[in-house]
Amino acid sequence: MDVDIARIQLLTKSLDQQANDPCLSDRILEKCDLSREAIAPPATVCNAQQEALFVRYACDALGDITFAAQTGMQFKSSSSLTAYISKYSRDLKQVIENTSRFHGIIDPAISFTLRLAGNFVTIEAEWKDAGFARFHRRTEFLIFAGLARMRSLTQSNFYPIEMRFQHEVGQNSKKFQKLAGFPVVFGAERLEIVLAPSTLDLPVPTYDSQLREHLLEYGEHVLAEKHSPKQRLRAQVEGLITRSMPGTIIHADEAAANLGMSPRTFARRLKDEGTSYREIVEDLRCDLAQTFITNGMPLSEVAYSLGYADQPAFSTAFKRWTGQAPSAFKSRLDFQRPS
């Protein structure tokens, strides 16, 4: 699944500026099977999984959980079709409506919907590929980048009423609040930006009705020819498991039923993809466990969230996955973080 190249270009530039090691970006790019040459012009897209891993590794290397959000706040422009449609829209409401319509062109993993509700409006994000919901740092980057882009288009430094994330970051929430300058809520029911209704009326100074109509027509043509990427069964299963949390891991038979398959067909299809349900559960638990600990969640909460009966059972599993106890992993993170 490919996404707009402008984002990883910005992330790399930001990491170059913040790192004491000039070669850090190169090492992280290599870790993601990328290089500076691969993301340089004339490249227009990169793999979404590689982008997500780059964001994660960059935050870990810096010991700064807010790096992705900080960089998202710097996202001003893009040369994508969706960006140009937004640039020539009349006002912020039209920008959001157009983004909702055409965002799949630049990132088919996530969609946005504008919802009106009396005293406030929300821009609600929904994962089309739920496998990406596990990448919390990338999620923060995307939402803060969306806000930065809206501010850039309207040339107005407006503040949302609230920004809401579904994942938890523990005490780190204060860092995001300080960075944003407005309420940032974690552990929310939905992933969304809440705005005052008047914000939708903010004009876009670069509005051009003729260019907009031409680009809209072209955008519809691109959408008509673009085939939605077929989601691998593994990604669908990861989405089901993630949604069954916290506290529960959906059983294989239940996952099969949710996807309209018999248990035998379900197992065969996963085998065709080179995996099994047990392997997916273990990989996802291992990945989320490290993310949750990095987010600042207490180990007891991590154990519960991942469906373990108690903390010792989780600790045993974590040591099997990583070769170290979760307390040692947490201590290493605390040591790396700047005071």
Secondary structure, DSSP 8 states (H G I E B T S, - for coil): -EEEHHHHHHHHHHHHHH-SSTTHHHHHHHHTT--HHHHSTT--EEEHHHHHHHHHHHHHHHT-TTHHHHHHTT-----SHHHHHHHT-SBHHHHHHHHHHHGGGT-TTEEEEEEEETTEEEEEEEESSGGGGG-HHHHHHHHHHHHHHHHHHHT-----SEEE-SS--GGGHHHHHHHHSS-EESS-SSEEEEE-GGGGG-B-TT--HHHHHHHHHHHHHHHHH-------HHHHHHHHHHHH-SS----HHHHHHHTT--HHHHHHHHHHTT--HHHHHHHHHHHHHHHHHHTT--HHHHHHHTT-SSHHHHHHHHHHHHSS-HHHHHHHHHHHS--
